[in-house]
């Protein structure tokens, strides 16, 4: 009963965190656009952060911006994105616009000297990624902070999961994430090619990152890839792919933005990652023979571990008489792990957090640490990481005989930014 009550309280506090008084040195962040994502990814997490003020929202429609500002108690509403970038009182911007607009408005924000928290995927393709992140790295120091918002990487559960894995020994990984059909309306930007939509660009981008993190390497080949067309627009509603990695292991992804059951009704499966490692010899006190172990790690609930997750580690042991000899004994050892806070919380610098902190809240903590020049937890997503991420996505589109999302051509001031 106590465990269930703790679960309920934690889940409620994730979306209703305690509000902390704001510091005089708090970072003033402005939101580009009036979508629903910022509520979960910034507005709610910022409530418990003393060094973050959601100070402004901008829309091309001033009336819409004002309505959004009133609803979420945001002090300033702008009738254009550029007006917010031109305001010296805004320190940073959060860019959750449609994917096709990530490149332009992140470039503009950096040129205006603003720190940028950039919703994933960072841009529309690898060409844009190389331009954006190389441009950022070319800025004189101290340059604004630029972070692609892969929030699940910042939660302690993700690093607990990775701690059980030996990347060179991984032979197979399966990662899935889907939402039921009808979850995204027909006019949602995710269904539009010109807005760089599609399942691989959206929830599939998490799955690609999962593989890269598990193998701690970049894929060398897309073995196979296939897309299920959308009934709404000219993009993929579902996408499956297999990537080969340098150690010979293979990772598979299954992303679906319109999941149906066999009977055609909306359906959803619990997201999980399954990692299988090769059989390896292990040290043993026994003198009977050769002692080997084969490990499987399963991470249930990886996208939202703050609500609930479970990490299962299954070790299968074999004792043989010689390398290929008679099997003398087999046995299995299992353990389950959860991590709602960092190990060493309160003792190690940068390992702050509470059980109700969401993945977004942990990410916001590290974003602020970078802006303030603090080391933090050490968890980050570097620009080269973002470039490699888009290269893997582009390669999957090519393998599936699908067009890579369109490249932007923009002009900023007197300078042409033509990728």
ZIJOSUL-V577820 format. One record per run of one state. SS is the DSSP state (H for helix, E for strand, - for the rest). FROM is the first residue (numbers start at 1). LEN is the number of residues. Records with the same first field share a line. If there is no record, write none. Layout:
# ZIJOSUL-V577820
SS = FROM-LEN ; FROM-LEN
This chain:
# ZIJOSUL-V577820
- = 1-1 ; 16-11 ; 33-4 ; 47-5 ; 59-3 ; 72-4 ; 79-2 ; 86-6 ; 96-3 ; 112-3 ; 120-6 ; 139-7 ; 150-1 ; 155-1 ; 164-3 ; 181-8 ; 192-1 ; 196-7 ; 216-3 ; 230-6 ; 246-4 ; 261-5 ; 267-5 ; 278-2 ; 282-8 ; 301-1 ; 305-5 ; 321-6 ; 338-21 ; 372-11 ; 400-9 ; 413-2 ; 419-1
H = 2-14 ; 37-10 ; 62-10 ; 81-5 ; 99-13 ; 126-13 ; 151-4 ; 156-8 ; 167-3 ; 189-3 ; 193-3 ; 203-13 ; 302-3 ; 359-13 ; 383-17
E = 27-6 ; 52-7 ; 76-3 ; 92-4 ; 115-5 ; 146-4 ; 170-11 ; 219-11 ; 236-10 ; 250-11 ; 266-1 ; 272-6 ; 280-2 ; 290-11 ; 310-11 ; 327-11 ; 409-4 ; 415-4
